[in-house]
Amino acid sequence: MLKHVARRLLIHFAIYYKSCQAHMDRALGAACLSKVRHKGARCTFEGDGRIIDPDQLFLGDDIYIGRNFFIRASGDIYVGSNTHISRNVTLHTVNHNINGSLLPYDHTNVLKPIRIGSYVWIGMNCAVLPGVTIGDGAIIGMGTVVAKDVPTGAIVVGAAQREVGHRDFELTKKLVKSGHFLRIKNKWTTND
């Protein structure tokens, strides 16, 4: 009987803890977002992450970024409106100078901007490398390392960034024109 009561109490505590944890995640996301000066309306960070040089990050309207992100914006990152970036995503605009005065690299940075179009969806565990442009409406599959430009509407997957298809262009055009975008609300981070 005592074990049963203790087990039920522990379950209730775990439910409360998970609820508090979700609120804390959203609050940490709001704290990260507050460091970004150049942001449009209704931007949401789901949880905590790391932003280096947040003044070089430019977000359009209705941007959603999942938790545990790493953003090194030193070389400028531009994200178009209605773009969703999942959790555990890395956006990196800096590389080491391998042609400098030291081996394997010197202390100078090579900066290249990242440009992500509007209504793009980037899946979990992706990495976007310096100098990449991702076209409007592109979809980047889970775990993809984006090392070269992605055309408008392309769907790319895998470490080799293999193009496997395209969105329906006419439907996409119609949805963009009518303003039909998925909007995820978070009362902690909505700045509208």
C-alpha positions in Angstrom: 0.0 0.0 0.0 2.8 2.4 0.9 4.7 1.6 -2.3 1.5 2.3 -4.3 1.0 5.7 -2.7 4.7 6.6 -3.1 4.6 5.6 -6.8 1.5 7.7 -7.4 3.1 10.7 -5.7 6.2 10.3 -7.7 4.2 10.2 -10.9 2.3 13.4 -9.9 5.6 15.1 -9.1 7.0 14.0 -12.5 4.0 15.5 -14.3 4.5 18.8 -12.5 8.2 18.8 -13.2 7.6 18.2 -16.9 5.1 21.1 -17.0 7.6 23.4 -15.3 10.4 22.2 -17.6 8.2 23.2 -20.7 7.6 26.7 -19.2 11.3 27.1 -18.5 12.2 26.0 -22.1 9.9 28.7 -23.5 11.3 31.3 -21.1 14.9 30.4 -22.1 13.9 30.7 -25.8 12.4 34.2 -25.1 15.7 35.2 -23.4 17.7 34.1 -26.5 15.3 35.9 -28.8 15.6 39.1 -26.8 19.3 39.3 -27.8 18.3 39.5 -31.5 17.9 43.1 -32.5 16.8 42.6 -36.2 13.7 40.5 -36.0 10.2 40.7 -37.5 6.9 40.1 -35.9 5.9 36.9 -34.2 9.3 35.2 -34.0 9.6 32.2 -31.7 12.5 30.3 -30.2 11.2 27.1 -28.7 13.9 26.8 -26.1 17.5 27.6 -25.2 20.3 27.7 -27.7 23.5 29.6 -28.4 23.8 32.7 -30.6 27.2 34.2 -31.3 27.0 37.7 -32.7 23.2 38.1 -32.5 23.5 41.6 -34.1 24.4 39.9 -37.3 21.2 37.7 -37.3 18.3 39.1 -39.4 14.9 37.4 -39.0 11.8 38.0 -41.0 8.3 37.7 -39.7 6.9 34.4 -38.2 10.2 32.6 -37.8 10.2 29.5 -35.6 13.5 28.0 -34.3 13.5 24.8 -32.2 15.6 24.4 -29.0 19.2 23.5 -28.7 20.3 25.5 -31.8 23.8 26.8 -32.4 23.9 30.0 -34.5 27.3 31.6 -35.3 26.1 34.7 -37.2 29.5 36.6 -37.4 29.3 36.6 -41.2 25.6 37.6 -41.3 22.6 35.3 -41.4 19.4 36.3 -43.2 16.2 34.2 -42.6 13.1 35.0 -44.7 9.6 35.1 -43.3 7.5 32.0 -42.4 10.6 29.8 -42.1 10.7 26.9 -39.6 14.0 25.6 -38.3 13.8 22.5 -36.2 15.9 21.7 -33.1 19.6 20.8 -32.9 20.3 22.9 -36.0 23.6 24.6 -36.6 23.9 27.7 -38.8 27.6 28.6 -39.1 29.1 31.6 -41.0 32.7 31.3 -40.0 35.6 29.1 -41.1 39.2 29.0 -40.2 41.8 30.5 -42.6 43.7 27.5 -44.0 45.8 29.8 -46.3 47.1 32.0 -43.5 50.4 32.1 -41.7 50.0 29.0 -39.5 49.1 25.3 -40.0 46.6 23.8 -39.9 45.0 27.2 -39.8 45.7 30.7 -38.4 43.7 32.9 -36.0 41.9 34.9 -38.7 38.4 34.0 -39.6 36.9 33.6 -43.1 33.3 35.0 -43.0 30.6 34.0 -45.5 26.9 34.9 -45.1 24.0 32.4 -45.0 20.8 33.4 -46.8 17.7 31.3 -46.0 14.6 32.2 -48.1 11.0 32.5 -47.0 8.7 29.5 -46.1 11.7 27.2 -45.8 11.6 24.1 -43.5 14.9 22.9 -42.1 14.6 19.5 -40.2 16.3 18.3 -37.0 20.0 17.9 -36.7 20.9 19.8 -39.8 24.0 22.0 -40.4 24.1 24.9 -42.8 27.7 25.8 -43.7 29.2 29.3 -44.5 28.2 30.9 -47.8 25.1 28.8 -48.5 21.9 30.2 -50.0 18.7 28.2 -49.5 15.9 29.3 -51.9 12.3 30.1 -51.0 10.2 27.1 -50.1 13.0 24.6 -49.9 12.8 21.7 -47.5 16.0 20.4 -45.8 15.6 16.8 -44.5 16.7 15.7 -41.1 20.4 15.4 -40.6 21.4 17.1 -43.9 24.7 18.9 -44.1 24.0 21.8 -46.4 27.3 22.6 -48.0 26.1 24.1 -51.3 23.2 26.3 -52.5 19.7 24.8 -52.5 17.4 25.9 -55.4 13.9 27.4 -54.7 11.5 24.7 -53.8 14.0 21.9 -53.7 13.8 19.0 -51.2 17.3 17.9 -50.2 18.2 15.1 -47.8 21.3 13.3 -46.5 24.9 14.0 -46.0 25.5 14.2 -49.7 22.7 16.8 -50.0 20.9 14.7 -52.5 18.0 16.4 -54.3 15.0 14.1 -54.2 12.1 16.2 -55.5 10.5 19.6 -55.6 7.4 21.2 -54.1 4.3 21.7 -56.3 5.3 25.1 -57.7 1.7 26.3 -58.6 0.3 25.3 -55.1 3.3 27.0 -53.4 2.7 30.2 -55.4 -1.0 30.2 -54.5 -0.3 29.6 -50.8 2.3 32.4 -50.7 0.0 34.8 -52.5 -2.9 34.1 -50.1 -0.6 34.2 -47.0 -1.2 30.7 -45.8 1.7 29.9 -43.5 1.9 27.7 -40.4 2.1 29.9 -37.4 3.3 28.5 -34.1 2.5 30.6 -31.1 4.5 30.8 -27.9 3.3 33.4 -25.4 6.8 33.7 -24.0 8.5 34.7 -27.3 5.8 36.3 -29.4 6.8 39.9 -29.9 3.5 40.9 -31.5 
